[in-house]
Amino acid sequence: MANDLMSYLERLELMAFFAGYPLLYAIIQLMNGPGKKPTYVVGSLVKLLPFSYALSGTLFIGMIVKDLYPYAYSWTSIAQRIYDPFLMVWGVFAVVFWIPAVNKRPVLSLLHSLVFFFFLGRDVYIRLTSSLGKEIIQNDMKIFTASLLLNLLCLALVVLVYYLLSYRSRLNSSKTATKR
């Protein structure tokens, strides 16, 4: 039973970092709209979605490292503290979206995050009829809301850095153009 509880808590941690991303992705794609020419802002949001997902993956790795800090960084101690290694490794792979060749296709980040969204849907489907299920569904919805806010914050941070860097590069290029 303890392993099941710890595995469930580990799955909740993963859902807190990654389960809100599909909804954020869908909202941005709806803003983009099918058949419409995207505006500059919406087009840049679509382009920056994988970077925000990679940032949430980086924060997830930071949480893992923080949790492992008091313990030795050996494979045995890490293996004893991870109850669902496949999902943990899958969550760590979110940092792959920092690589330019991978982040050019935002749909890959959506497919990566749907694994964690599946657990939310599965809990809702399985627990909908049970008496204990109501509390689990409420807990999952709170985690999903926190995940959505985290992913929205990551996207806002990535957009802010993107626009600051583009502003800086435009400012530098205008300075070099005026010196000539």
HELIX and SHEET records of a PDB file:
HELIX    1   1 ALA A    2  PHE A   18  1                                  17    
HELIX    2   2 TYR A   21  ASN A   32  1                                  12    
HELIX    3   3 TYR A   40  LEU A   68  1                                  29    
HELIX    4   4 TRP A   75  ARG A   81  1                                   7    
HELIX    5   5 PRO A   85  VAL A   92  1                                   8    
HELIX    6   6 PHE A   93  TRP A   98  5                                   6    
HELIX    7   7 PRO A  100  ASN A  103  1                                   4    
HELIX    8   8 PRO A  106  ARG A  127  1                                  22    
HELIX    9   9 GLY A  133  LYS A  179  1                                  47    
END                                                                             
